[in-house]
Amino acid sequence: MARSADTIRRLARAPILLLGSYEEDASYVVTLAGTIEEFTLERIEALGNSTAELVVLSDDLKGLGDHWPATFDARSGIGDGRSSADRARTMRVIARIRDPLDVISPGHVGARIATHHFERLCRCLATGTGHASALAVCAVRSFDGKAMSPSSVRNDGRFAHLGVIPIAVLSPRGPAGPRERLALAQPSST
């Protein structure tokens, strides 16, 4: 159990790669939204070659409406909302939202309710780190804009420095719960 908690804490400090399990599955560069900074947002978008969106547990979005996905901007502390600094601030505000009036909609940050593996990852990270359970998620795409297969992602050197969690590890099936299976997904050593 201690090993699971250590793995979760280590993965919560830096972006990770959520790797598709089958060739038709998408892969994602993921980091905690509650602590995201401009540089980290730019980094995950450059790695993923796509725009990041916010994935949040439904219990954390009470009062933000019933229509999902949606787009938001922070009500204060940003410019026009388009820069990576503005979008990172909006992600932090939504991840720690206390009052629905802290954000306006429509905006420049896409947000959606966490489902399936994203929901399980949000819950594991929130439990293991005490952080809010929102993720900044960027789908991994090739330079022509198409989703990259997991084998292509595995062989692409741009991702070698990231910790990897196979999506299958977050499967609700199997003898161990998601937190125990996370311990099996060790970050890359290169």
C-alpha positions as CSV (number, residue, x, y, z in Angstrom):
1,M,0.0,0.0,0.0
2,A,2.9,2.4,0.8
3,R,4.3,1.7,-2.7
4,S,1.0,2.8,-4.3
5,A,0.9,6.0,-2.3
6,D,4.5,6.8,-3.3
7,T,3.8,6.1,-7.0
8,I,0.7,8.4,-6.9
9,R,2.6,11.2,-5.2
10,R,5.5,10.9,-7.7
11,L,3.1,11.0,-10.7
12,A,1.2,13.9,-9.2
13,R,4.4,16.1,-9.3
14,A,4.9,15.9,-13.1
15,P,3.0,15.2,-16.3
16,I,2.4,11.6,-17.0
17,L,1.5,9.6,-20.1
18,L,-1.8,7.7,-20.0
19,L,-1.1,5.1,-22.6
20,G,-3.8,3.4,-24.6
21,S,-4.1,-0.3,-24.1
22,Y,-5.0,-1.3,-27.7
23,E,-3.9,0.1,-31.1
24,E,-7.2,1.9,-31.6
25,D,-7.0,3.6,-28.1
26,A,-6.0,7.1,-27.7
27,S,-3.1,8.2,-25.4
28,Y,-3.0,11.3,-23.3
29,V,-0.5,13.6,-21.6
30,V,-2.0,14.3,-18.2
31,T,-1.2,16.5,-15.2
32,L,-3.0,17.9,-12.2
33,A,-4.9,21.0,-13.0
34,G,-4.9,22.4,-9.5
35,T,-1.2,23.2,-9.7
36,I,-0.7,23.8,-13.4
37,E,1.5,26.7,-14.5
38,E,1.9,28.3,-17.9
39,F,5.1,26.4,-18.7
40,T,3.5,23.0,-17.9
41,L,0.5,23.7,-20.0
42,E,2.7,24.7,-22.9
43,R,4.8,21.6,-22.4
44,I,1.9,19.1,-22.4
45,E,0.3,20.8,-25.4
46,A,3.6,20.7,-27.3
47,L,4.0,17.0,-26.4
48,G,0.5,16.1,-27.3
49,N,0.4,18.3,-30.4
50,S,-3.2,19.4,-29.4
51,T,-5.0,21.8,-27.0
52,A,-5.4,20.7,-23.4
53,E,-8.8,20.4,-21.8
54,L,-9.9,20.1,-18.2
55,V,-11.4,16.9,-17.0
56,V,-13.2,17.2,-13.6
57,L,-15.2,14.9,-11.3
58,S,-18.9,15.7,-11.5
59,D,-19.1,16.2,-7.7
60,D,-16.6,19.1,-8.0
61,L,-18.7,21.0,-10.6
62,K,-21.8,21.6,-8.6
63,G,-23.3,25.0,-9.7
64,L,-21.5,25.2,-13.0
65,G,-24.4,24.1,-15.1
66,D,-25.8,20.9,-16.6
67,H,-24.5,21.3,-20.2
68,W,-21.2,19.4,-20.8
69,P,-18.8,19.8,-22.3
70,A,-18.5,23.5,-21.7
71,T,-15.9,26.3,-22.0
72,F,-14.8,28.7,-19.2
73,D,-12.6,31.6,-18.4
74,A,-11.6,32.7,-14.9
75,R,-13.6,35.8,-13.9
76,S,-10.5,37.7,-12.7
77,G,-6.7,37.6,-13.0
78,I,-6.6,36.9,-16.8
79,G,-6.2,38.9,-20.0
80,D,-8.4,37.9,-23.0
81,G,-8.3,34.3,-21.9
82,R,-6.4,32.9,-24.9
83,S,-2.8,32.8,-23.7
84,S,-1.4,29.7,-22.0
85,A,-1.0,31.7,-18.8
86,D,-4.7,32.7,-18.9
87,R,-5.8,29.2,-19.6
88,A,-3.6,27.7,-16.9
89,R,-5.1,30.2,-14.4
90,T,-8.6,29.2,-15.5
91,M,-7.8,25.6,-15.0
92,R,-6.5,26.3,-11.5
93,V,-9.6,28.3,-10.6
94,I,-11.9,25.5,-11.8
95,A,-9.9,22.8,-10.1
96,R,-10.3,24.6,-6.8
97,I,-13.7,26.2,-7.4
98,R,-15.5,27.5,-4.4
99,D,-18.1,29.7,-6.1
100,P,-19.6,29.4,-9.6
101,L,-19.2,33.1,-10.0
102,D,-15.4,32.6,-10.1
103,V,-15.7,31.6,-13.8
104,I,-17.6,32.8,-16.8
105,S,-18.9,30.8,-19.8
106,P,-18.3,30.6,-22.7
107,G,-14.6,30.9,-22.5
108,H,-11.3,29.5,-23.7
109,V,-10.8,26.4,-21.6
110,G,-12.8,23.3,-22.6
111,A,-14.0,21.3,-19.6
112,R,-15.8,18.0,-19.3
113,I,-17.0,15.6,-16.7
114,A,-14.5,12.8,-16.0
115,T,-15.7,9.3,-17.1
116,H,-14.1,5.9,-17.2
117,H,-10.3,5.9,-16.9
118,F,-10.2,9.6,-16.3
119,E,-12.6,9.4,-13.4
120,R,-10.6,6.6,-11.8
121,L,-7.4,8.5,-12.3
122,C,-8.9,11.7,-10.8
123,R,-10.1,9.7,-7.7
124,C,-6.8,7.9,-7.3
125,L,-4.8,11.1,-7.5
126,A,-7.2,13.0,-5.2
127,T,-7.0,10.3,-2.6
128,G,-3.3,9.8,-2.9
129,T,-2.2,13.4,-2.9
130,G,-5.0,15.4,-1.3
131,H,-5.1,17.6,-4.4
132,A,-8.3,18.7,-6.1
133,S,-9.3,16.0,-8.5
134,A,-9.2,17.9,-11.8
135,L,-6.8,17.0,-14.6
136,A,-5.4,18.9,-17.5
137,V,-5.5,16.4,-20.4
138,C,-4.0,16.6,-23.8
139,A,-4.7,13.9,-26.4
140,V,-1.5,12.7,-28.2
141,R,-1.6,13.5,-31.9
142,S,0.9,13.1,-34.7
143,F,2.0,16.2,-36.5
144,D,-0.7,15.7,-39.1
145,G,-3.3,15.9,-36.4
146,K,-4.3,12.2,-36.3
147,A,-4.4,10.2,-33.0
148,M,-1.2,8.3,-32.5
149,S,-1.4,4.6,-31.8
150,P,0.0,3.4,-28.4
151,S,2.9,1.6,-30.2
152,S,3.8,4.8,-32.0
153,V,3.7,6.8,-28.7
154,R,5.8,4.1,-27.0
155,N,8.5,4.4,-29.7
156,D,8.5,8.2,-29.9
157,G,11.4,9.7,-27.9
158,R,9.5,12.8,-27.0
159,F,7.6,10.8,-24.3
160,A,10.6,8.8,-22.9
161,H,11.0,11.1,-19.8
162,L,7.3,10.8,-18.7
163,G,6.0,8.3,-16.2
164,V,3.6,5.9,-17.9
165,I,0.3,4.5,-16.8
166,P,-1.4,2.1,-19.2
167,I,-5.1,2.8,-19.4
168,A,-5.7,-0.9,-18.6
169,V,-4.1,-0.4,-15.2
170,L,-7.1,1.8,-14.4
171,S,-9.6,-0.9,-15.3
172,P,-12.2,-1.5,-12.7
173,R,-11.9,-5.3,-13.3
174,G,-9.4,-7.5,-11.7
175,P,-8.4,-8.6,-8.2
176,A,-6.7,-5.3,-7.1
177,G,-8.3,-1.8,-7.0
178,P,-7.0,1.0,-9.1
179,R,-4.7,2.4,-6.4
180,E,-2.9,-1.0,-6.0
181,R,-2.6,-1.4,-9.8
182,L,-1.1,2.1,-10.1
183,A,1.9,0.8,-8.1
184,L,2.7,-1.5,-11.1
185,A,3.0,1.4,-13.5
186,Q,6.5,2.8,-12.8
187,P,7.8,5.9,-14.6
188,S,10.3,5.4,-17.4
189,S,13.9,5.2,-16.3
190,T,15.2,7.0,-19.4
